[in-house]
Every structure is written in C-alpha cells, then in structure tokens.
Amino acid sequence: MRNVLLTGAAGRLGNVLTRGLLSDDLNLRLTDRVPTMNVGTDTPYRCCELSNLDELVILASGADTIVHVAGIPDEAPFGELDESNIVATYNVFEAARLAGVRRVVYASSAHVVGMYPPTAEIVGNTLSAPDSLYAVTKLFGESLGSLYSAKHGISVVILRIGSFRPAPENSRQLRTWLSHLDAVALFDRAIRAQVEA
C-alpha cells in the first residue's frame, strides 16, 4: 500500500487525478486551500494553505509520495505566483524532507520551454526557455526538485504538463495535448516507478 498526499485536489488536474488514482493499493489523502470540493469520493480531505509549513509537515507525515499539482496554472501577477507557485512549492519539498517522504511528483509545465518555435524538437536535455513569469515559477520548482534530490536523496519526478483538456481545441493544443486518461496513467506511473539505487 502506497500512501499518497495529493495537493491541489480540488483543481482541474487534481480533481481528475483524485478520481482516476483511486485503487486498492493507493491510499490517497487530499488537500487544497478551498474548504469544500466536489470530487465524489470518501477519500480523506483536509483544507490547508501550503504557505503553512508546519501544517503541511503534519499532512505529509506517513506519506510515501507527495503529488504536487497545487498552484496557479496560468500567468498572473507576480505576488500571486510567488505565494502559490514559489513559497508553496518550497514548502512541499521541505515538508517532504522533514516528514521523511521518499518521492515528490511535481507538476511543471511545457511553458518552461515555451519560447522555442513550434517546429523545435524538445528533448530531455533541451535548455529552458520560459515564456512567462508563470513558467519561471515552474522552473523554480524544477530546480528545487533537483536540489532536494541531490542533497536530501528524495526521488523527484518532474512532469511538464502541456494542454490538459478533455479534448484539444485547436492545432496547437493537439501538439501538446494531455488527455484526462493519459494524465491519470502518467501520474500513476510516476508514483509507482521503482527508484534506481
């Protein structure tokens, strides 16, 4: 049985993952900053501001994995991005360290390479080229993942999410489309992947 804490459970992606990851061998705990959510499940849920590190450590206690999908998913004023995408993400990684969590699955964004032309081939070692302040905050999270992996031995899986929709709405979204079904499969595999020694 894997114990998984899912942040941002009431959001667009979190809501889909909450429903899709329900299984006999995943014990989900859900959190979001909103006091109510409509996920149609009896899975344990707790309202939490991710800016509160102490509360987050308590939530992470006993978890094997934190799936971090909370945050502002689009461009916004920097103050909002700072609180939701920088401070909260730092707290997630630090709570993982303090609580002894072995893995963090971090939802980043394709926008971290968004300044490349559509015809460019993006591979694993392609340098970042963020297209917005939002993308810069996601790169911050990726860098934290690198630090916490190297310095603290936490297994970190970074998933750069493209156009997460039930169906693509235009040709650009078709090139970066992540369906709901594929998103669940992707996160499920990130949770279950074996850590190389």
C-alpha positions in Angstrom: 0.0 0.0 0.0 1.4 3.4 -1.0 0.4 6.5 1.0 0.0 9.4 -1.3 -0.7 13.1 -0.4 -2.2 15.0 -3.3 -2.1 18.8 -3.2 -4.4 20.9 -5.3 -7.0 18.1 -5.2 -9.9 20.5 -6.0 -8.2 22.0 -9.1 -8.7 21.0 -12.7 -5.9 18.4 -12.7 -6.2 17.4 -9.1 -9.9 16.6 -9.5 -9.2 14.3 -12.4 -6.3 12.6 -10.5 -8.4 12.2 -7.4 -11.0 10.2 -9.3 -8.5 8.4 -11.5 -6.0 7.3 -8.9 -8.5 5.6 -6.6 -7.3 2.0 -6.3 -6.9 -0.7 -3.7 -3.1 -0.2 -3.4 -3.0 3.6 -3.3 -4.1 5.3 0.0 -4.9 8.9 -1.1 -5.0 11.9 1.2 -6.3 15.1 -0.4 -5.6 18.7 0.3 -6.5 22.1 -1.2 -6.8 25.6 0.0 -10.6 25.7 -0.6 -12.8 24.4 2.2 -15.0 22.3 0.1 -14.6 20.3 -3.0 -16.6 18.2 -5.4 -14.7 15.1 -6.2 -17.3 12.5 -5.5 -15.2 10.4 -3.2 -14.9 9.5 0.5 -11.1 9.9 0.4 -9.8 11.9 3.4 -9.6 15.6 2.6 -8.2 18.5 4.6 -8.2 22.2 3.8 -4.6 23.5 4.1 -2.8 26.6 3.0 0.5 25.4 1.6 2.1 28.5 2.9 1.8 26.9 6.4 4.8 24.6 6.5 4.0 23.2 10.0 0.6 22.1 8.9 2.0 20.6 5.7 4.5 18.6 7.6 1.7 17.1 9.6 -0.3 16.3 6.4 2.8 14.7 4.8 3.6 12.5 7.9 3.4 8.9 6.9 3.2 9.6 3.2 5.4 7.7 0.8 4.8 10.2 -2.0 3.6 13.8 -2.4 1.9 14.6 -5.7 2.1 18.4 -6.0 -0.3 19.8 -8.5 -1.5 22.8 -6.5 -0.7 26.3 -7.7 -1.8 28.9 -10.2 -1.8 27.2 -13.6 -1.6 30.3 -15.8 0.0 33.8 -16.0 -0.9 36.0 -13.0 0.5 39.0 -11.0 3.9 38.0 -9.5 2.7 38.4 -5.9 0.1 35.7 -6.5 2.5 33.5 -8.4 5.1 33.9 -5.6 2.7 32.7 -2.9 1.1 29.8 -4.8 3.9 28.6 -7.1 7.2 29.5 -5.3 6.5 29.6 -1.5 4.0 26.7 -1.6 6.3 24.6 -3.7 9.3 25.2 -1.5 7.1 24.2 1.5 6.1 20.9 -0.3 9.7 19.9 -0.8 10.7 21.0 2.7 7.8 19.1 4.2 8.7 16.1 2.3 12.3 16.3 3.7 11.1 16.9 7.3 8.4 14.1 7.2 10.7 11.6 5.5 8.7 11.3 2.3 10.6 9.3 -0.3 9.2 10.8 -3.5 7.7 14.0 -4.8 5.9 14.1 -8.2 5.9 17.7 -9.3 3.6 19.1 -12.0 5.6 21.5 -14.0 4.6 23.0 -17.4 5.5 22.9 -21.1 5.7 26.7 -20.8 9.2 26.3 -19.4 10.3 25.7 -23.0 7.6 27.8 -24.5 9.8 30.3 -26.3 11.0 27.7 -28.7 9.3 27.7 -32.1 6.6 25.1 -32.6 8.8 23.2 -35.0 11.7 22.8 -32.5 12.4 19.3 -31.2 12.3 19.3 -27.4 14.2 16.5 -25.7 15.3 15.8 -22.1 18.4 18.0 -22.2 16.8 20.9 -24.1 17.7 24.1 -22.2 14.8 26.0 -20.6 13.2 28.9 -22.5 10.4 30.2 -20.3 7.6 32.1 -22.0 6.2 33.9 -18.9 6.6 34.6 -15.2 4.4 31.6 -14.6 6.9 29.5 -16.5 9.7 30.9 -14.4 7.9 29.8 -11.2 7.7 26.3 -12.6 11.4 26.3 -13.4 11.9 27.3 -9.7 10.1 24.1 -8.7 12.1 22.0 -11.1 15.3 23.5 -9.6 14.1 22.7 -6.1 13.4 19.1 -7.2 17.0 18.9 -8.4 18.3 20.3 -5.1 16.2 18.1 -2.9 17.1 15.0 -4.9 20.8 15.6 -4.9 21.1 17.0 -1.3 18.5 15.0 0.5 18.0 11.8 -1.5 14.3 12.4 -2.3 13.2 10.8 -5.5 11.8 13.5 -7.7 9.7 13.1 -10.8 9.0 16.3 -12.8 6.2 16.1 -15.3 5.9 19.0 -17.8 2.2 19.3 -18.5 1.0 20.5 -21.8 -2.6 21.2 -22.8 -4.5 19.3 -20.2 -8.1 19.1 -21.5 -10.8 16.6 -22.3 -10.0 17.2 -26.0 -7.8 19.6 -27.9 -9.5 22.8 -29.0 -7.0 23.8 -31.8 -4.0 22.5 -33.6 -1.5 24.0 -31.1 -3.2 22.2 -28.3 -3.3 19.0 -30.3 0.6 19.1 -30.4 0.8 19.4 -26.6 -2.4 17.6 -25.6 -2.6 15.6 -22.4 -5.9 13.8 -22.1 -7.5 13.1 -18.8 -7.0 9.4 -19.2 -3.3 9.9 -20.1 -2.8 12.2 -17.2 -4.0 9.6 -14.7 -1.8 7.0 -16.3 1.2 9.3 -16.3 0.9 10.3 -12.6 0.1 6.7 -11.6 3.4 5.5 -13.2 5.3 8.4 -11.6 4.0 7.3 -8.2 4.8 3.6 -8.8 8.1 3.8 -10.7 10.9 2.0 -9.0 13.7 4.1 -7.6 17.1 3.3 -9.0 19.8 2.7 -6.4 
